[in-house]
Amino acid sequence: MAALALGARAPACAARAPARATAPLPARLAAPCARTAGWSSWQCARGSGGAGSSARRASVLVRAASAEGMAPQLKTAIDSLISSNKIVVFMKGTKQFPQCGFSNTVVQILRNLDAEFETVNILENDALRSGMKEYSQWPTFPQVYLDGEFYGGCDIMIEAYQSGELMETLERLKLE
């Protein structure tokens, strides 16, 4: 996949992005979002923070409904995998050997938070790789699913880690 060109301007929604006190991010994880030249797509998608997780849940339902065109066996297998694990990362490589910097960043964030998670190497199966793009309506990898719901990619994980939202979410998952 080719990376999108970096522009000099921040996205239009960046002006609405809320100011946040951020947790320090280890230097090896501090990679800017390639699509928005340093502004995370999470900030863009969430705007001033009013969207919240219920909007994310609603959009997941829309994405899942649009996955109707994929092979039924593949959709069933993905549904089963996602529903049977609290945290699943569809990524390039494995958690023992990530084959992409973004996938490695997500693995390191989850390890820093002592999260137990499963990984699926999308490089091993072209049908899975293209099917996951259709399933989530998210064009890039890694794709992180928490408690059966699509959470986001690397830039969203970085932002949620820095803001403390990811730690809170993972603590809630441990209690369930």
Salt bridges, closest charged atoms under 4 A:
ASP79 OD2 - LYS75 NZ 3.03
ASP126 OD1 - ARG129 NH2 2.34
ASP147 OD1 - LYS86 NZ 3.78
GLU149 OE2 - ARG57 NE 3.09
ASP155 OD2 - ARG35 NH2 2.93
GLU159 OE2 - ARG20 NH1 3.36
GLU165 OE1 - ARG46 NH1 3.22
GLU165 OE2 - ARG56 NH2 3.15
GLU176 OE1 - LYS86 NZ 3.79
